[in-house]
Amino acid sequence: MINTKHLLKVIAAWVTIVYVVCFVGVALIPGVRPWFMHYALHMNVNMEENIITLTTFISGLIIWNVICVLAGWVFAFLHNKIRQ
């Protein structure tokens, strides 16, 4: 059995760390975002401006935490319910 509460706390901490590092990276090195889109995601997306504000930081942090915690909860639920 997976300890769901512990898993969700770890996921929230991990996503927060990764999000802060990525946000700061894009803020300090604006050219990294189109480079990442082109080479890592194989997409050529026209990104004319970076919108980096406290509001976009907080809203993105909340959105990504909610998405990842929900995904972690579904994983833990299925892992605990599906028997081998």
N, C-alpha and C positions, 0 to 999 in steps of 0.2 A: 504494500500500500504506500502510495505517495502522500506525504504530509502536505496537503494542499495549501494551507496557510503559509507554511514556510516557503514553498515553491513560489507562491505569488509575491511574497516579500522579496525574494531573490530576483525574480523577474523585474519587479518595479525598480529595484536598485540598479540592476544591470542596464535596463533601458534608459534610466536617468543618466547614468555615467556615459553611455554611448551617445545619447542625444546631446548632452552638454559638450562633449568633445567634438562632435560633428558641427554643432552650431558655432562654436568658437572657431573651428577650422575654416568654415565658410566665411565667418566675419573677418578673420585675419588674412585669409588667402582667397579672395573672391573668385579667382580663376579655377579653383579646385572643383567647383560644382559642375561647370560644363565639361571639364575634363573627365570627371567621374561618370557623368551621363553618357559621354561618348565611348569611353573605353571599357567601363565596367558593366554598363547596362546596354551597350550596343545601340544607343539611341542618339539621334542628333536633334536635340530640342533647343529651340531658340529661347534663351533666357536673357532678356534685355536688362533687367535690373534685379539686384538683391534687395529684398525687404527684410531688414534685420532690426527689429524693435523689441522692446520688452514684452509687448503684447504677443508678437508672433512667437517669441521664445516660450512664454508661458502656455499659450494655446497649443503649440506643437508638442510641448512636453506632456500636457494633459492628454491630448489625443493619442500620442504614441503609447503612453502608459496604459490607457484604457484598452486600446487594441491588443497590446501584448499581454495584459493581465487576463483579458477575456480568452485569448488563445491559450494561455497557460492553464486557465481553469478548465477549458474544454479538454486539453490534453490530460490533466490530472483526473478529471471525471471519467474519460474513456479508459485511461489506464487502470483505474480502480474498479471499473465495471466489467471490462472484458477479461475473461478468464482464459488461461492457456489450455 
